[in-house]
Amino acid sequence: MRLEGISAAVTGGASGLGLATARKLVKAGAAVTIIDLPTSQGAEVASELGESARFEAADITDVEQFEAALDAAEEAGPLRALVHCAGRGARIRLVEKDGRPGALEPFEDVIQLNLIGSYNALRLGAARMAKHDAVDDERGAIVLTASVAAFEGQIGQIAYTASKAGIVGMTLCAARDLASKAIRVCTIAPGIMDTPLLGRLREDVRKSLEDSVPSPKRLGDPAEFGALACNILENPYLNGETIRLDGAIRMAPR
Ligand SMILES: NC(=O)c1ccc[n+]([C@@H]2O[C@H](COP(=O)([O-])OP(=O)(O)OC[C@H]3O[C@@H](n4cnc5c(N)ncnc54)[C@H](O)[C@@H]3O)[C@@H](O)[C@H]2O)c1
């Protein structure tokens, strides 16, 4: 897909991996709608990115808000690309240190945001793309964000791992489901990326995380995620696949 001139939406686009993707898309000439929480820095980053970026405040777990943000994205033209980055983790142990069973509510919240949110991104994004004429034999492409935790969940990551493994599981199924509409779906499974979340870590903790990456021995640059998301959108033969972006890291149990 040629990115120049298309309308693209990026959820979680106000920060971290989403913001890096929005930057790359703007640079490639796309009209970009950043969809993020009203409390995010979305308005500031959209104005910094210039005229081809706009911010639409929405909680993607709310279908009406998500739909309204996608409507706004379509004011810039038919939606051709959706990069879904909104997500977060939660720390729960199956049996907590005080002997109580792990809480149910944070598990449900993370599944709601990460997994059901990704299902919403797929169905709401694809239904729009399916209505448009194909360009160069495709109507659109959707990129989801999993994590290496989908494959090597660490202690305390039960909810996060379940949600991200669900995203990996949906990827091929979604690509098959949307094949007749000429819409592609891929997922990126990042390792440890240098986003604002990591910026708050102590220097020694950060150093030990860097040492755990085989090569290159550093955290991932969000720009590397943005570049891969754009590569996926651009390359018509990439479909139904989850790509690890992780410097060959394999997470230890803790
Ligand atoms: N940073 C990492 O090391 C890493 C590694 C693996 C996977 N990931 C995944 O990448 C994605 C982005 O992570 P990040 O590090 O860029 O985080 P981040 O916190 O910098 O950005 C996430 C953005 O999502 C937005 N968001 C959260 N809930 C939302 C909601 N309900 N509706 C709309 N927007 C919402 C936040 O406001 C924020 O701007 C997440 O899905 C995360 O699980 C990150």
Ligand as a Chemical Component Dictionary entry (heavy atoms), coordinates in Angstrom:
data_LIG
# 
_chem_comp.id                   LIG 
_chem_comp.type                 NON-POLYMER 
_chem_comp.pdbx_formal_charge   0 
_chem_comp.three_letter_code    LIG 
# 
loop_
_chem_comp_atom.comp_id 
_chem_comp_atom.atom_id 
_chem_comp_atom.alt_atom_id 
_chem_comp_atom.type_symbol 
_chem_comp_atom.charge 
_chem_comp_atom.model_Cartn_x 
_chem_comp_atom.model_Cartn_y 
_chem_comp_atom.model_Cartn_z 
_chem_comp_atom.pdbx_ordinal 
LIG N1  N1  N 0  6.857  -0.515 25.713 1  
LIG C1  C1  C 0  7.119  -1.808 25.669 2  
LIG O1  O1  O 0  8.198  -2.285 26.046 3  
LIG C2  C2  C 0  6.091  -2.752 25.091 4  
LIG C3  C3  C 0  6.472  -4.077 24.896 5  
LIG C4  C4  C 0  5.553  -4.966 24.371 6  
LIG C5  C5  C 0  4.283  -4.535 24.033 7  
LIG N2  N2  N 1  3.945  -3.246 24.244 8  
LIG C6  C6  C 0  2.574  -2.858 23.864 9  
LIG O2  O2  O 0  2.636  -1.744 23.005 10 
LIG C7  C7  C 0  1.459  -0.948 23.161 11 
LIG C8  C8  C 0  1.871  0.493  23.391 12 
LIG O3  O3  O 0  2.691  0.551  24.547 13 
LIG P1  P1  P 0  3.597  1.822  24.885 14 
LIG O4  O4  O 0  4.812  1.313  25.551 15 
LIG O5  O5  O -1 3.715  2.679  23.680 16 
LIG O6  O6  O 0  2.695  2.476  26.016 17 
LIG P2  P2  P 0  2.333  4.004  26.331 18 
LIG O7  O7  O 0  1.742  3.956  27.686 19 
LIG O8  O8  O 0  3.505  4.893  26.050 20 
LIG O9  O9  O 0  1.192  4.321  25.247 21 
LIG C9  C9  C 0  -0.059 3.692  25.287 22 
LIG C10 C10 C 0  -1.096 4.710  24.868 23 
LIG O10 O10 O 0  -2.355 4.038  24.858 24 
LIG C11 C11 C 0  -3.306 4.927  25.377 25 
LIG N3  N3  N 0  -4.459 4.215  25.908 26 
LIG C12 C12 C 0  -4.506 3.407  27.004 27 
LIG N4  N4  N 0  -5.745 2.979  27.212 28 
LIG C13 C13 C 0  -6.511 3.509  26.229 29 
LIG C14 C14 C 0  -7.899 3.443  25.916 30 
LIG N5  N5  N 0  -8.751 2.749  26.661 31 
LIG N6  N6  N 0  -8.344 4.120  24.832 32 
LIG C15 C15 C 0  -7.506 4.858  24.070 33 
LIG N7  N7  N 0  -6.172 4.949  24.320 34 
LIG C16 C16 C 0  -5.698 4.290  25.383 35 
LIG C17 C17 C 0  -2.563 5.675  26.490 36 
LIG O11 O11 O 0  -3.212 6.894  26.832 37 
LIG C18 C18 C 0  -1.200 5.883  25.845 38 
LIG O12 O12 O 0  -1.115 7.114  25.141 39 
LIG C19 C19 C 0  0.669  -1.579 24.310 40 
LIG O13 O13 O 0  -0.325 -2.409 23.750 41 
LIG C20 C20 C 0  1.705  -2.412 25.038 42 
LIG O14 O14 O 0  1.134  -3.519 25.683 43 
LIG C21 C21 C 0  4.809  -2.337 24.763 44 
# 
loop_
_chem_comp_bond.comp_id 
_chem_comp_bond.atom_id_1 
_chem_comp_bond.atom_id_2 
_chem_comp_bond.value_order 
_chem_comp_bond.pdbx_ordinal 
LIG N1  C1  SING 1  
LIG C1  O1  DOUB 2  
LIG C1  C2  SING 3  
LIG C2  C3  SING 4  
LIG C2  C21 DOUB 5  
LIG C3  C4  DOUB 6  
LIG C4  C5  SING 7  
LIG C5  N2  DOUB 8  
LIG N2  C6  SING 9  
LIG N2  C21 SING 10 
LIG C6  O2  SING 11 
LIG C6  C20 SING 12 
LIG O2  C7  SING 13 
LIG C7  C8  SING 14 
LIG C7  C19 SING 15 
LIG C8  O3  SING 16 
LIG O3  P1  SING 17 
LIG P1  O4  DOUB 18 
LIG P1  O5  SING 19 
LIG P1  O6  SING 20 
LIG O6  P2  SING 21 
LIG P2  O7  DOUB 22 
LIG P2  O8  SING 23 
LIG P2  O9  SING 24 
LIG O9  C9  SING 25 
LIG C9  C10 SING 26 
LIG C10 O10 SING 27 
LIG C10 C18 SING 28 
LIG O10 C11 SING 29 
LIG C11 N3  SING 30 
LIG C11 C17 SING 31 
LIG N3  C12 SING 32 
LIG N3  C16 SING 33 
LIG C12 N4  DOUB 34 
LIG N4  C13 SING 35 
LIG C13 C14 SING 36 
LIG C13 C16 DOUB 37 
LIG C14 N5  SING 38 
LIG C14 N6  DOUB 39 
LIG N6  C15 SING 40 
LIG C15 N7  DOUB 41 
LIG N7  C16 SING 42 
LIG C17 O11 SING 43 
LIG C17 C18 SING 44 
LIG C18 O12 SING 45 
LIG C19 O13 SING 46 
LIG C19 C20 SING 47 
LIG C20 O14 SING 48 
# 
